[in-house]
Amino acid sequence: MGRLMPTVAPCGWNPSNQDVIAHIDRLAESSGRWADLAAVYDAEIDRILDSRLQTEMLLRLAASTRRRPTTSTRPSRTYRRVADAEPDRKDGLEALDRLYTRTERWTELADVVRGEIRLADTDNEIIELTFRLAQILEVALGDMPKAVEAYQDILNIDPKQAETRATLERLLANGTMQREIAQVLEPLYRVGEEWEKLVRIYQVELGVESDAQERQRLLRRLAEIFEAKLMDQVAALEWWSKAVVEDPASEQGLDELLRLARTTHQWETYVASMADAAARASDHRVRRDVLFRLATVFDTELADLVRVEDVLGRCWRSTPMTAKPWHSSIGSTTSKATTRNWRTCCAGALPSTMGRGNWSRCISALARSWPMSSTTRRERWPAIWR
């Protein structure tokens, strides 16, 4: 300081005098005496009472010490003092930003960028700084939860911000925080009617979802999108098939599956799904209902009486039976069955599982199920009782 001060003294050392400050800077620049300049500024800082002047002096001190290779940590401490003294001063934060970027001090840099975001004036500036913060958190610090939050902040400002959406889609495809990213992108795709992308989101959510009710919601939503938005009824049938297999007790699922099977004629898919649903059903009443529905399709849609007999025989052999639910169910599923089919099925299963009185009521219901006159029905009784 002693080397510079004699030169400064004739000018009248006054930190608020810009002519003096400029003169000192030129002396240091021409002579390379940055250490002396830093000492001059450092000596005066604590004497300055005006916070604005003190901040100006701190910035000059940081600028001078930054040019000295032996004092690499001094500028950051000085700039930090600037930020602490005047948190709303952009040039102090920008100086720290440059310094921490150059020295790769990522944690400190993230804090500084947050401060810059707080002081940003426009949405574009906020988006640019927030994207930079998200990149620091993702790439440099590996803090994915906070990175995703930062990307979401950007999309809250501009839902169509292409770079942010592309980054989240990349992370989603790589299996990173899939549930959280899906929750960010799903409302954007839904509002924007981006159905193919929304399908991928729901498929990703299905892959990580374990709650049965939530899985049903996703499966049904996929079926609805394929049918109503993408005009693909075959794909819709496949998604309803998955829903029925996972929840065979759902009346809506069973009805929608049958409706689409009739529309698309994808009966093999329907049959396979219903058989799988029956096999997975833990409640015997649900299993019975699924098998009766399947038998009805074999009877009324496919005219395959052999498979009707097989399905109902399987149902009766594997399900606890009481007279009331069974004889009341027969008429809804046997409009075309022959005496031989039903005699074989009933004779093979019913007598071994229920008393003669209940068995008689089932046979009576069976006889009433044929679409024929009362006279013809009475003529069939001997065949049934044999």
Residue, then its C-alpha position, 0 to 999 in steps of 0.5 A: m500500500g505504501r508504494l501506491m499511496p504516495t502517488v494517490a495522496p496528491c489526488g486526495w484519497n477519497p473512496s467516493n472520488q471516481d477520479v482517484i479510483a480510476h487513477i489507482d486502477r491505472l497505476a496498478e494496471s501499468s505496474g502490475r502491482w495488484a497486491d498493493l492495490a488490493a491492500v489499498y482497497d482492503a485498508e479503506i473498506d472498514r472505514i467506509l460507512d456508506s453501504r453502497l460505497q463499501t460494496e463498490m469498494l468490495l467489488r474493486l477489491a475482489a476484481s484486483t485480488r482475482r488477478r493475483p494467482t496466489t489469492s485464489t480464495r480471496p475473491s470469492r470471500t469478498y464477493r460473498r461479502v458483497a452478496d451478504a451486504e446487498p443481497d439484491r445487487k446483481d453484479g455481486l451475484e454475477a461476479l460470484d457466478r463467474l468465479y464459482t463456474r470457473t472454479e467448479r464450486w457447484t454447491e455454491l454456484a447453485d445457491v448463487v443462481r437461485g439468488e439470480i433467479r430471485l432478482a430476474d426481471t423477465d420470464n425468459e430470464i427466469i427460465e434461462l437461469t432455472f434451466r441452468l440451475a436444473q442442469i447444475l443439480e442434475v449433471a454436476l451435483g446428481d441431485m435428481p429430485k431437486a433437478v426435476e423440481a427445477y424443470q417443473d418450475i420452468l414448465n409452470i411458466d412455459p408448458k411448451q418449453a421444448e428444451t425442458r420437455a426434451t430433457l424430462e422425456r430423456l430422463l423418463a426413457n432412461g428410467t430416472m425418477q419415472r413416477e415423478i417425471a410422469q406426474v410432471l408431464e401427464p397434465l401437459y400432454r393431456v391438456g395439449e391432447e398429445w395422446e401418443k405421448l400420454v399413452r407412453i406416460y400411462q404405460v410407464e406409470l403402470g410399470v411402477e404402480s402397485d396399487a390395484q385401484e390406481r392400476q385400474r384407473l390407468l388401464r381404463r384410461l388407456a383403453e378410453i384413449f385408444e378407442a375415443k382418441l386414437m380410433d383403435q378399438v382392437a388396442a382398446l380391447e386389449w387394455w380392457s382385457k388387462a383390466v378384467v384379468e386384474d379385476p374380474a369383479s368389475e361389471q364395467g370391465l366385463d361389459e366393455l370387454l364384451r362390447l368391444a369383442r362384438t365390435t371387433h370380432q376378436w373373440e379369441t382375445y376375449v376367450a383367453s382374457m375371460a379364462d385367465a380372469a376366471a383362473r385368477a379370481s379368488d372369490h368363487r362367486v366372481r369366478r362363477d360369474v366370469l365363467f357363466r359369461l364366457a359360457t354365454v358367449f360360446d352359446t349365443e355368439l360362437a354357437d360352440l356347445v362343446r365349449v359351453e359344456d366344458v366351461l360350465g362343467r369346469c365351473w361346477r366342479s370347482t365352485p362351491m354350489t348351493a341350489k338358489p344361485w345355480h338354478s337361477s343362473i342357468g336360464s341366462t346362459t343356455s338358450k341353445a343348449t341341447t338335451r345331450n349337452w346339459r344331461t352330460c354336464c348336469a349328470g356329471a357334476l350336480p348329483s355329486t355336489m348337492g342333494r336331490g331336492n336342490w338338483s331337481r330345482c336346477i334341472s327344472a330351471l334347465a328345462r325352462s331355459w329352452p326357447m320352446s312351447s310348454t308342450t315341447r318342454r314337457e316332452r323333453w323331461p324324460a330325456i333330462w331325467r335320464 
